[in-house]
Amino acid sequence: MKHNIWEFLRRADGTYSVTHDGQLLSDSIPEKWLATQICEEYGFCGQESQYICAALDRSGKCTVDLSVSDPFHSSHDE
């Protein structure tokens, strides 16, 4: 089975990076453009974008595994 894992990471300088299946796609995305970029470039819009941004606010990292049935639900989020 092919993996479809996205990782979003807040860097020490306050910018963000995006990795898909281990391949760096974007680096140094400014915070003010993060939600726009992950929607327009990668298709994570609306609630998906909110989920990713909230996880980044909490821990500085968000992993989304699109190969699972409900990638945007975690019992840790409640």
Helices and strands as residue ranges (DSSP letters): E 5-10, E 16-20, E 23-29, H 31-40, H 47-59, E 61-65, G 75-77
